[in-house]
């Protein structure tokens, strides 16, 4: 049993055994932070192939060079056996919280993890929910599920993840929000995370931590929508939107720069603003800006397609113009295609008669991009001057650092650069 005094003594000696449930883009960096702080970590995942890869030191996330470091630490062990979690004093839950087909939170991963932990954890173990959830989920859904499985003794806290894939930012340097359902849970998670994160930020309730995470991403969603809408205006005015942003960014107060792009993607921005809008709807509060931002995001890929065909028509293009998409991942230097704009842009281009090929040096060999009929589009492996010059249009959707953008800028017949990758290129 974890009494306050025994917990403090264990963390001071780094004798706590920490568990991480869900070894994806949130769980793996967290496990790495735990091991780097000196703790022994047991990582659990449903995917046995992922567990086996990690056990062999093979990365399952190409944008994170973590697997080898975790293995070499000697303090990390991946497992597919939930019974092994019985030995853990603290377990962080990093399971997916996607939207279902109707656009509301799919609670199945959360409920499954709660049922599993209720079955295996020792008395008064601490669970830290790291997954992004609507306000009230930790208290009303997770705690009540634990109680329904006969485990009201388990301590429960919430500490929303703040992972920024591909940014190169240390996870432990980002201020870490945390709160417990009880004073004891709050004290324990703060005590533990003070040894791992540079700036643990204790807030008054789990609901505050939950709502803060949703608002952070809703803020980004609204401002990205504004940047994309403004880029449409600049296009009609024949203005370089990034030159305008450069000018606006000289103001030292009251302005934060958000870049336009081909649309939002990834796990967080498209989802979290919708979660907050759903909460607003449930409590009868307006969410006008969130809903309008969602509409702009939904329309943005179509605008990119229309711009492609406008450019091709202006050049007297062929009936079936050849278009090369550069960058299929949703974000620079990140091998994730979840909700990536390319997934909807490529089918629309092919439906309009374009012959579409694609290049992405970050994505693994199994990645595919499909046309409007679900057929895999050809992948271009080498992006040299001859290849680039063979297309009527090069469409830049992700500005990966490993691409030779000077070759694209110099040899492409025409380009539509949605990321500003070709600015100031010779």
ABEGO torsion letter per residue (X at the ends): XBBAAAAAAAAAAGABBBBBBEBBAAAAAAAAAAAAAGBBBBBBBABAAAAAAAAAGBBABAABBAAAAAAAAGABBBBABAAAAAABABBBBABBBBBBAAGBBBAAAAAAAAAAAAAABBBGBBBBBABBBBBGAAAAAAAAAAAAAGBAABBBBBBBBABBBGAGBBAAABBBBBBBABAAAAAAAAAAAAAABABBBBBABAAAAAAAAAAAAAAAAAAAAAAAAAAAAAAAAGBBAAAAAAAAAABABGBBBBBBBAEBBEAAAAAAAAAAAAAAAAAGBBAAAAAAAAAAAAAAAAAAAAAAAAAAAAAGBBABBBBBBBEABABBGBBBABGBAAAAAAAAAAAAGBBBBBBBAABBAABBBBBAAGBBBBBBABBBAAAAAABABBBBABBBAABBAAAAAAABABBBBAAGAABGBX
